[in-house]
Amino acid sequence: ESNSSCDTDCSSYSFCTAAFPAVYGTTTTDTRSPIDVLCAADLIQVDNGFACRTVCDPLQCCGTDPTCNSDCSSYSNCTTLFPDAYPANGTVVSSSVAELCADDIIAVDNGFGCHAVCHDLKCCALNSSCDSDCSSYPTCTAKYPDAYPSDGTGLASSVAELCDASLTAIDNGFGCHSACHPLMCCESNSSCDTDCGSYSFCIAAFPAVYGTATNPNPGGASSTTVVPASCAPDNVLLSAGEMQCAEDCSHRACCFSRETDTNCYTANKAWCDEYKACEAAMGPLGGAGTNA
């Protein structure tokens, strides 16, 4: 199947391909792993690495303990793309607000780490109860005053506000993606338990990520289970087939996210279950530890 050296007479291989193309495919040298799909340069270009970072963050422990996660074999991909965020030499990854919002870290991760921790501290700017340690929130305000105002005035919270161009220019779309990933079921006309009224703001901000659906059907009857042809059992036996399956399923990546903040399975179970076949490449629906 590949163009590498082969000690076998390959002249008859075309008959295998003709009989069972899903199994024996066509000549290819594509051996990317599923994580490569979400960390591909073309996707990073449109979502500023949001999807990639959400799958790499659970693997941070692999830098110090290569047995801490069953997917540690993919950690090298994260290290290659974001070496300072995912070091391979056992260095402890920065975790405090001060560290993640330091200029040298922001220079290499475009502020992803800083916005990730500061986004969770937004309640500190409000008068409502907040379970977070707010002592670090002033660091967020000092670094990005327009995104994390000290008194809560003008603090973005709705999808429309989070996806406004004035804010995405500051936080590289982190707030918008955080709000829009759980709404991705709105892209199709299948069953969706989420209020899709705000999804148009996601599309307007990042059309390459959230599609161009103009007639979502929230709460509508679910169609029959969707099985991408690339996820057929005989196809995912091949690395190229598994990669294609992951690519075809990437627009419902939130169903499989291992991060609680970005996993949309619980809120959109019917929509996610339609792509259950994607588990072959994406892992279990609901992410690790969720009973799907």
C-alpha positions in Angstrom: 0.0 0.0 0.0 2.8 2.5 0.8 5.8 3.4 -1.4 8.3 2.1 1.1 10.5 -1.0 0.5 8.6 -4.2 0.4 10.0 -7.7 0.0 6.8 -9.1 -1.5 5.8 -9.2 -5.2 3.3 -6.3 -5.3 2.1 -6.9 -8.8 -1.2 -8.5 -7.6 -2.0 -6.0 -5.0 -4.3 -4.1 -7.3 -6.8 -7.0 -7.2 -7.0 -6.6 -3.4 -7.6 -2.9 -3.8 -10.3 -3.5 -6.4 -12.1 -6.1 -4.3 -12.0 -4.4 -0.9 -10.9 -0.7 -1.4 -12.0 0.2 2.2 -9.5 -2.3 3.5 -6.6 -2.1 1.1 -7.1 1.4 -0.1 -5.0 3.1 -2.6 -1.3 4.0 -2.6 -0.7 6.4 0.3 2.0 7.5 2.6 -0.4 9.3 5.1 0.3 7.9 8.5 -0.9 10.7 10.7 -2.6 9.9 14.0 -6.1 11.2 14.8 -4.6 13.9 17.1 -2.8 15.2 14.0 -6.1 16.1 12.5 -7.1 18.5 15.3 -3.5 19.8 15.5 -3.1 20.3 11.7 -1.7 23.6 10.6 -4.8 24.4 8.5 -7.1 24.0 11.5 -4.8 25.9 13.9 -4.9 28.7 11.4 -8.6 29.1 11.7 -9.2 28.3 15.4 -5.9 29.6 16.8 -5.1 26.1 18.1 -8.2 25.8 20.3 -9.1 22.3 19.3 -5.5 21.2 19.4 -4.9 22.6 22.9 -8.1 21.0 24.2 -6.8 17.5 23.2 -3.2 18.2 24.3 -4.0 19.6 27.7 -5.0 16.2 29.2 -1.6 14.9 28.1 0.5 17.4 29.9 1.5 14.8 32.5 3.1 12.8 29.7 6.1 15.1 29.9 7.0 13.8 33.3 5.3 10.4 33.3 4.9 8.7 29.8 2.6 6.1 31.4 0.1 8.6 33.0 -2.3 8.6 30.0 -3.1 5.9 27.4 -2.6 8.5 24.7 0.9 9.6 25.7 2.2 8.2 22.4 0.6 11.3 20.8 2.2 13.7 23.2 5.1 14.3 20.9 2.8 16.0 18.4 1.8 18.5 21.1 5.4 19.1 22.0 6.4 19.8 18.4 3.6 22.4 18.0 3.7 24.0 21.5 7.1 23.1 23.1 6.8 25.6 25.9 3.3 24.5 26.8 4.0 20.8 26.5 7.7 20.2 27.2 9.2 16.7 26.6 12.1 17.0 29.0 10.1 16.5 32.2 9.9 20.2 33.0 6.9 21.1 35.1 4.3 22.9 33.0 3.4 26.4 34.0 0.1 26.4 35.8 -0.3 29.6 37.8 -1.9 32.7 36.4 1.3 34.7 36.9 3.3 32.0 34.9 0.7 31.5 32.1 0.2 35.3 31.7 3.9 36.0 31.6 5.1 37.7 28.4 7.5 34.9 27.4 4.7 32.3 27.6 2.2 34.5 25.8 4.8 34.9 23.0 4.8 31.2 22.3 1.2 30.2 22.9 -0.6 33.3 21.8 -2.1 33.8 25.2 -4.0 30.5 25.2 -2.9 29.4 28.7 -3.5 32.9 30.1 -7.0 33.1 28.7 -7.8 29.6 29.8 -7.2 30.4 33.4 -8.5 34.0 33.3 -11.7 32.9 31.6 -12.5 30.7 34.6 -11.9 33.7 36.9 -14.4 36.0 35.3 -16.8 35.6 38.2 -14.3 37.4 40.3 -15.2 40.6 38.5 -18.9 40.2 39.4 -20.7 40.6 42.7 -22.0 37.0 42.5 -20.5 34.2 44.5 -17.3 32.8 43.1 -15.7 29.5 44.1 -12.4 30.4 42.5 -9.4 32.0 44.2 -9.7 35.5 43.0 -6.3 36.7 44.3 -4.9 36.2 40.8 -7.6 38.0 38.9 -5.8 41.4 38.9 -3.1 39.7 36.9 -5.7 39.0 34.2 -6.9 42.6 34.3 -3.4 44.0 34.1 -2.6 41.8 31.0 -5.9 42.1 29.2 -8.0 44.9 30.8 -10.6 45.0 28.0 -11.3 41.2 28.3 -11.1 41.0 32.1 -12.2 44.4 33.6 -11.7 44.8 37.3 -15.2 45.8 38.2 -17.1 43.7 35.7 -18.2 46.6 33.6 -18.4 45.5 30.0 -17.5 41.9 30.9 -18.4 39.7 27.9 -20.6 36.8 28.8 -23.1 36.2 25.9 -22.0 34.4 22.7 -22.6 37.6 20.8 -20.2 39.5 23.1 -17.6 36.7 23.3 -17.5 36.4 19.5 -17.4 40.1 18.8 -14.4 41.0 16.7 -13.1 43.5 19.2 -12.7 40.7 21.8 -11.5 37.9 19.5 -8.8 40.2 18.5 -7.7 40.3 22.1 -8.1 36.7 23.3 -7.5 35.0 19.9 -11.1 33.7 20.0 -10.7 31.7 23.2 -13.9 33.0 24.8 -15.8 32.6 21.5 -14.6 29.0 21.0 -15.4 28.1 24.6 -19.0 29.3 24.1 -19.4 27.9 20.6 -17.9 24.4 20.9 -20.9 23.2 23.0 -23.2 24.6 20.3 -21.7 22.7 17.4 -24.8 20.5 17.1 -26.6 23.6 15.8 -24.7 23.2 12.5 -26.8 20.3 11.4 -30.6 19.8 11.3 -30.4 16.9 13.7 -31.7 16.8 17.3 -30.1 19.5 19.4 -30.9 20.2 23.0 -29.1 23.5 23.0 -30.6 26.9 22.3 -29.2 27.6 18.8 -30.3 31.2 18.7 -26.8 32.4 19.2 -25.0 30.0 16.9 -25.0 32.6 14.1 -22.5 34.6 16.0 -20.2 31.6 16.0 -20.5 31.2 12.3 -19.9 34.9 11.7 -16.8 34.9 13.8 -15.2 31.6 12.6 -17.1 30.3 9.5 -14.3 27.8 8.7 -14.8 26.2 12.1 -18.5 26.4 12.6 -19.8 26.0 9.1 -22.5 28.0 7.4 -25.7 26.4 8.6 -28.6 29.0 8.3 -31.6 26.8 9.4 -30.7 24.9 12.6 -33.4 22.8 14.0 -33.0 22.8 17.8 -34.9 20.1 19.5 -36.0 18.5 16.2 -36.4 14.8 15.8 -33.1 13.0 15.4 -32.3 11.4 12.1 -31.0 7.9 11.9 -27.5 7.3 13.2 -24.9 8.8 10.9 -22.0 6.5 10.1 -19.2 8.2 8.1 -18.0 5.7 5.5 -14.5 6.4 6.6 -15.3 5.0 10.1 -16.4 1.6 8.9 -14.7 -1.1 10.9 -12.7 -2.4 8.0 -11.4 1.0 7.1 -10.2 2.1 10.5 -7.9 -0.9 10.6 -5.6 1.1 8.4 -3.8 4.2 9.8 -4.8 6.3 6.8 -8.4 5.2 7.3 -8.4 6.0 11.0 -7.0 9.4 10.2 -9.7 10.1 7.6 -12.4 9.0 10.1 -11.0 11.5 12.6 -11.1 14.2 10.0 -14.6 13.5 9.0 -15.7 13.5 12.6 -13.7 16.7 13.6 -16.8 19.0 13.3 -18.3 17.1 16.2 -15.1 17.0 18.2 -16.8 18.5 21.2 -18.7 15.2 21.7 -15.4 13.5 22.3 -13.4 16.2 24.1 -11.7 15.0 27.3 -12.0 18.5 28.8 -15.2 19.2 30.8 -15.3 22.8 29.7 -15.4 21.9 26.0 -17.2 18.6 26.0 -20.8 19.0 24.7 -22.0 15.4 25.0 -24.2 15.7 28.1 -26.1 18.7 26.7 -26.4 17.3 23.2 -26.5 13.5 23.7 -28.9 12.7 20.7 -26.8 14.7 18.3 -23.5 13.2 19.5 -24.8 9.7 19.5 -25.5 10.0 15.8 -21.7 9.9 15.3 -21.0 7.1 17.7 -19.1 5.3 14.9 -16.4 8.1 15.3 -15.3 6.5 18.6 -13.1 4.3 16.4 -10.8 7.3 15.9 -11.9 9.9 18.4 -12.2 7.9 21.6 -15.3 7.4 23.7 -18.3 9.8 23.5 -18.3 12.1 26.4 -14.5 11.9 26.8 -12.6 10.1 29.4 -14.5 9.2 32.6 -18.0 10.1 31.2 -20.6 7.4 31.1 -21.9 7.7 27.6 
